[in-house]
Amino acid sequence: MNEASDAYDVAIVGGGPAGLAAAIALAETGATTALIASRAPYADNRTTALLGGSIDFLRALGVWSRCEDKAAALQTMRMVDDTGRLIRAPEVRFSAAEIGLEVFGYNIDNRALMTALEQRASELSSLTRFDAEADTISPGDADVAIRTGDGKSLSARLVIGADGRQSRCREAAGIAVTRRELNQAALTFNIGHARPHRNISTEFHTPQGPCVFVPLPGDRCSVVWVAAPKEAERLIALTDDELSEATERQSHSILGRVKVEPGRHLFPLGIEQPGQFAQHRIALVGEAAHVLPPIGAQGLNMGLRDAADIADVVRDAMVSGEDPGAPHVLQRYGRARRADVRSRMFAIDMANRSLLSDFLPMQSLRAAGLHLIGSFGPLRRIAMREGLAPSWRPTRRAGWF
């Protein structure tokens, strides 16, 4: 990556996985592209379950081949009602083979994914890297002016806000966001275990939220344990031996003896949705555009669909000689993302609410729904395909979603 002109077609603010993927995809459209993000080691050991469409996108970007050896295949998804309630849902298993796939996707350490994205981005001569944070973002009629923390100035006809939940880009665009805090927190950590996981991801549904064991390479899994805030605080305060014992109990010993690995992270859960996905020459991707609980492995997968869609919109605009930041171009991006994001957020919110509900009719409805999905093959196959990517999603560039 070079540092040449200070005027660009597109600038991406934020260097997380969604931002880097967007930068690579946009640079490959032929648009002059700037990436504004400090280089910093990825600090934690969290992982991401990348579903099929995300793998296709990363493969098309030349990223997946650099990290696929560090990922574990997800061949079966298993849901277990562990609420102990009078009305419980039956166990449901989803098998990739049932819909003609080898795998649903792969679970990978975020650090390995970030390294692969950074390597690919560094090879693109059309992508200029500013190793700094965006200090000020000022939308204008013809472009957006950006000043970095180290005093550099640049402008772009379109800015991609990939700067997370506290997005300065979103604020600069004047896009309001609706937030709802959930009375839940997620504890994440990794484990080693005595029995093989056999590429099965198991999700135990408890009265406080799901606890998910997702395969990693070898006899290891990543754990996302959603609980009430006080319980999550109790769990993170346990010693390694105590948390290992608690995790083995929660897993019902399906993985044998469990040993917790170093590194734990606790974060409160909430749902955030912007009023718009783009405005005033600024388009939002990733957690700047949507925040949802870690249920159904949708978070980063949605962020990668954001990146693919904005790259498609910009490519079409550039081919047609249009301004990529013009209002009618940004409206195309909003239309491309609205139904996907809102339908996913609604489904995840309803699934979470039904699990937490003490209302007996709601528990009955949830149990009946899961029983129907588990026992009726055509419905189960529809659910699997929709979980990977919306069936109504428009056809994208060959090799993408």
C-alpha positions in Angstrom: 0.0 0.0 0.0 1.3 3.4 -0.9 0.6 7.0 0.4 0.1 9.2 -2.6 -2.9 11.4 -3.3 -4.9 13.0 -0.5 -8.2 12.8 -2.5 -9.9 9.4 -2.9 -13.0 7.8 -4.3 -13.6 5.9 -1.1 -12.1 6.0 2.5 -12.7 3.3 5.1 -12.5 4.3 8.7 -11.8 1.4 11.0 -9.6 -1.6 10.7 -11.5 -4.5 12.2 -12.4 -7.6 10.1 -15.4 -5.9 8.4 -13.5 -2.7 7.7 -10.5 -4.6 6.3 -12.7 -6.8 4.1 -14.5 -3.7 2.9 -11.2 -2.0 2.1 -9.9 -5.0 0.1 -13.2 -5.4 -1.8 -13.5 -1.7 -2.6 -9.8 -1.4 -3.7 -10.5 -4.3 -6.1 -13.4 -2.4 -7.8 -10.9 0.0 -9.2 -11.9 2.9 -6.9 -9.0 4.8 -5.4 -9.2 3.7 -1.8 -7.9 4.8 1.6 -7.9 2.8 4.8 -7.7 4.9 8.0 -6.9 2.5 10.9 -4.0 2.1 13.4 -2.1 -1.0 13.1 -2.3 -2.8 16.5 -2.0 -6.4 17.5 -5.4 -8.1 17.9 -5.6 -8.2 21.6 -7.9 -11.1 22.5 -8.4 -14.8 21.8 -12.1 -14.6 20.7 -13.1 -16.6 17.6 -15.7 -16.2 14.9 -17.9 -18.8 13.2 -17.8 -17.8 9.5 -20.7 -19.3 7.6 -20.6 -20.4 4.0 -21.2 -17.1 2.2 -18.5 -15.4 4.3 -16.0 -18.1 3.3 -16.9 -17.6 -0.4 -16.4 -13.8 0.0 -13.1 -14.2 1.8 -11.9 -16.7 -0.8 -12.8 -14.3 -3.6 -10.8 -11.6 -1.9 -7.7 -13.9 -1.7 -7.9 -14.0 2.1 -9.2 -17.4 3.0 -6.3 -19.4 1.6 -4.0 -17.7 4.0 -5.9 -18.8 7.2 -8.0 -21.8 6.4 -5.5 -24.2 8.0 -6.2 -22.5 11.3 -9.9 -23.0 11.2 -12.2 -25.9 12.3 -15.0 -27.1 10.1 -18.6 -26.8 11.3 -20.5 -29.8 10.0 -23.3 -30.2 12.5 -25.2 -27.7 14.7 -26.9 -29.1 17.8 -29.4 -27.3 20.0 -30.2 -28.7 23.4 -32.9 -27.4 25.8 -31.2 -27.2 29.1 -33.7 -25.0 30.9 -35.0 -27.7 33.2 -38.5 -26.3 32.7 -41.7 -28.3 32.6 -42.2 -27.4 28.9 -38.9 -28.1 27.0 -38.1 -28.2 23.4 -36.7 -31.4 21.9 -33.1 -31.6 20.8 -32.6 -30.3 17.2 -29.7 -31.3 14.9 -28.8 -29.5 11.7 -26.4 -31.4 9.4 -24.7 -29.6 6.5 -24.8 -32.9 4.5 -28.6 -32.7 4.5 -28.5 -29.6 2.3 -25.7 -30.9 0.1 -22.8 -29.1 1.8 -19.7 -30.5 3.3 -19.7 -27.8 6.0 -21.8 -24.9 7.2 -18.7 -22.9 7.7 -15.6 -22.7 9.9 -14.7 -21.4 13.3 -11.5 -19.4 13.4 -9.4 -17.4 15.9 -10.0 -13.7 15.1 -6.2 -13.0 15.3 -5.6 -15.5 12.5 -8.3 -13.9 10.4 -7.0 -10.4 11.0 -3.5 -11.5 10.0 -4.7 -12.9 6.7 -6.8 -9.7 6.0 -3.8 -7.4 6.8 -1.5 -9.5 4.6 -3.9 -9.3 1.6 -4.5 -5.5 2.2 -0.8 -4.8 2.2 -0.5 -6.2 -1.4 -3.0 -3.9 -3.0 -1.3 -0.9 -4.8 -4.7 0.8 -5.1 -5.2 0.8 -1.3 -3.5 3.6 0.7 -3.0 3.0 4.4 -3.1 5.8 7.0 -1.7 4.2 10.2 -3.8 6.5 12.5 -7.2 7.1 13.9 -9.7 9.5 12.2 -9.8 12.5 14.5 -12.4 14.6 12.6 -14.9 13.6 9.9 -16.7 16.5 8.1 -19.2 15.7 5.3 -19.6 18.3 2.6 -21.6 18.6 -0.6 -18.9 17.1 -2.9 -16.8 15.0 -0.5 -16.0 14.2 3.1 -12.9 15.8 4.7 -11.0 13.7 7.2 -8.2 14.7 9.5 -6.2 11.9 11.3 -4.9 12.0 14.8 -1.4 12.5 13.5 -2.3 15.6 11.6 -2.8 14.2 8.0 -5.7 15.5 5.9 -7.5 13.7 3.1 -10.9 13.7 1.4 -13.1 11.0 -0.2 -16.3 11.1 -2.2 -17.6 8.2 0.0 -16.6 7.2 3.5 -17.3 3.8 4.9 -17.8 3.8 8.7 -16.4 0.6 10.0 -15.5 2.1 13.4 -17.7 0.1 15.7 -20.4 0.7 18.2 -19.2 4.2 19.2 -18.9 5.2 15.5 -17.6 8.7 14.8 -18.6 8.2 11.2 -22.2 7.5 12.2 -22.3 10.6 14.4 -20.7 12.7 11.6 -23.4 11.5 9.2 -26.2 12.5 11.7 -27.6 9.0 11.8 -29.6 8.2 14.9 -29.3 4.8 16.5 -31.8 2.9 18.6 -30.3 1.0 21.5 -31.7 -1.5 23.9 -29.7 -3.0 26.6 -30.3 -6.7 27.4 -30.2 -8.0 31.0 -27.5 -10.4 29.8 -23.7 -10.6 29.5 -21.5 -12.9 27.4 -18.4 -14.6 28.8 -16.1 -15.9 26.1 -13.0 -18.2 26.5 -11.5 -21.2 24.9 -11.1 -24.7 26.3 -9.2 -27.9 25.7 -11.1 -31.2 26.2 -10.5 -34.9 26.4 -13.0 -36.1 23.8 -13.1 -35.1 20.1 -15.8 -32.5 19.1 -16.3 -34.3 15.8 -16.9 -30.9 14.2 -20.2 -30.6 16.1 -21.2 -27.2 17.5 -23.4 -27.6 20.5 -25.7 -24.9 21.9 -27.2 -25.5 25.4 -30.2 -23.3 26.0 -30.4 -22.2 29.7 -32.9 -20.0 31.5 -30.4 -17.1 31.3 -29.3 -17.6 27.7 -27.4 -19.9 25.4 -24.0 -21.5 26.2 -22.3 -22.5 22.9 -19.4 -24.9 22.4 -17.9 -24.2 18.9 -15.1 -26.5 17.5 -11.6 -25.2 17.1 -8.7 -27.1 15.5 -7.6 -30.1 17.6 -9.5 -31.1 20.7 -10.4 -27.5 21.5 -13.5 -25.4 21.5 -14.4 -21.7 21.9 -17.2 -21.1 24.5 -19.7 -18.3 24.5 -21.6 -18.4 27.7 -24.5 -16.0 28.0 -25.9 -15.4 31.5 -27.5 -12.8 33.7 -24.9 -10.1 34.5 -24.4 -11.2 38.2 -23.9 -14.8 37.2 -21.5 -13.8 34.4 -19.5 -11.8 36.9 -19.4 -14.8 39.2 -18.2 -17.1 36.4 -15.4 -14.8 35.3 -14.1 -14.5 38.9 -13.6 -18.2 39.2 -10.2 -19.8 39.2 -9.1 -21.8 36.1 -9.9 -25.0 37.9 -13.3 -23.8 39.1 -14.3 -22.5 35.7 -13.1 -25.7 34.0 -15.3 -27.7 36.4 -18.3 -25.3 35.9 -17.9 -25.6 32.1 -17.7 -29.3 32.1 -20.9 -29.4 34.2 -22.6 -27.0 31.7 -21.5 -29.2 28.8 -22.9 -32.3 30.5 -19.4 -33.8 30.0 -20.0 -34.3 26.2 -16.4 -33.3 25.6 -15.0 -35.2 28.6 -12.6 -33.4 31.0 -12.4 -29.7 30.2 -9.4 -27.4 30.8 -9.9 -23.6 30.4 -7.2 -21.8 28.4 -5.8 -18.4 29.4 -7.8 -15.4 28.3 -11.4 -14.5 29.3 -13.6 -11.7 28.1 -16.9 -10.4 29.5 -19.2 -7.9 27.7 -22.7 -6.7 28.2 -25.3 -7.5 25.5 -27.5 -5.2 23.7 -29.2 -4.5 20.4 -28.4 -1.5 18.3 -29.9 -0.5 15.0 -29.4 2.8 13.0 -32.2 4.7 11.5 -30.4 4.5 8.1 -27.4 2.6 6.7 -26.0 5.6 4.8 -26.4 9.4 4.7 -24.3 12.5 3.8 -21.7 10.5 1.8 -21.1 8.1 4.7 -22.2 4.4 4.7 -22.0 2.1 7.7 -20.8 -1.5 7.9 -20.2 -3.9 10.8 -21.0 -2.9 14.3 -21.4 0.7 13.2 -24.5 -0.6 11.4 -25.8 -3.3 13.7 -25.2 -4.8 17.1 -26.9 -8.0 18.2 -26.4 -10.8 20.7 -23.9 -13.6 19.9 -26.8 -15.9 18.9 -26.8 -17.8 15.6 -23.3 -16.6 14.5 -24.7 -13.7 12.7 -22.6 -10.7 13.8 -19.5 -10.7 11.6 -21.2 -12.6 8.9 -23.6 -9.7 8.5 -20.7 -7.3 8.6 -19.1 -9.2 5.7 -22.3 -9.0 3.7 -22.2 -5.2 4.4 -18.7 -5.1 2.9 -19.8 -7.2 -0.2 -22.8 -5.1 -0.8 -21.1 -1.7 -0.6 -18.4 -2.9 -2.9 -21.0 -4.0 -5.4 -22.8 -0.7 -5.2 -19.5 1.2 -5.6 -18.4 -1.0 -8.6 -21.7 -0.4 -10.4 -21.5 3.3 -9.7 -18.0 3.6 -11.0 -18.7 1.6 -14.1 -21.7 3.9 -14.8 -19.6 7.1 -14.2 -21.6 8.0 -11.1 -20.4 9.6 -7.9 -20.1 6.7 -5.4 -21.2 9.0 -2.6 -24.3 10.5 -4.3 -27.6 10.1 -2.4 -29.2 7.9 -5.0 -26.2 5.6 -4.9 -26.3 5.4 -1.1 -30.0 4.6 -1.3 -29.1 1.4 -3.3 -26.9 0.3 -0.4 -29.7 1.0 2.1 -32.1 -1.1 0.0 -29.5 -3.9 -0.3 -29.0 -4.1 3.5 -32.3 -3.2 5.1 -34.2 -6.4 4.8 -31.3 -8.6 5.6 -30.3 -6.8 8.8 -33.7 -6.1 10.1 -35.0 -9.7 9.5 -31.9 -11.1 11.2 -32.2 -8.8 14.2 -35.9 -9.6 14.6 -35.3 -13.3 14.4 -32.4 -13.3 16.9 -34.3 -11.0 19.3 -37.4 -13.2 19.2 -35.3 -16.4 19.8 -33.6 -14.8 22.8 -36.9 -13.4 24.2 -38.6 -16.8 23.8 -35.8 -18.5 25.6 -35.8 -16.1 28.6 -39.6 -15.9 28.9 -41.3 -17.3 32.0 -44.7 -17.0 30.2 -45.9 -20.6 29.7 -47.7 -20.0 26.3 -44.4 -18.5 25.0 -42.5 -21.6 26.2 -45.0 -23.8 24.6 -44.8 -21.9 21.3 -41.0 -22.1 21.3 -41.0 -25.9 22.1 -43.6 -26.5 19.4 -41.6 -24.5 16.8 -38.4 -26.3 17.5 -40.2 -29.6 17.4 -41.6 -28.8 14.0 -38.2 -27.7 12.7 -36.5 -30.8 14.1 -39.1 -33.3 12.8 -40.1 -31.9 9.4 -37.3 -32.2 6.9 -38.3 -29.6 4.4 -38.8 -26.9 7.0 -35.5 -27.9 8.7 -33.7 -27.6 5.3 -35.2 -24.1 4.7 -34.1 -23.0 8.2 -30.6 -24.2 7.5 -30.3 -22.4 4.1 -31.8 -19.2 5.5 -29.4 -19.4 8.5 -26.5 -19.3 6.0 -27.7 -16.4 3.9 -31.1 -15.0 2.9 -32.6 -16.9 -0.1 -34.0 -13.6 -1.5 -30.6 -11.9 -1.5 -29.8 -10.7 -5.0 -27.1 -12.5 -6.9 -23.8 -11.0 -6.3 -20.6 -10.9 -8.3 -19.4 -14.4 -9.2 -17.6 -16.0 -6.2 -19.3 -13.8 -3.6 -22.5 -14.4 -1.7 
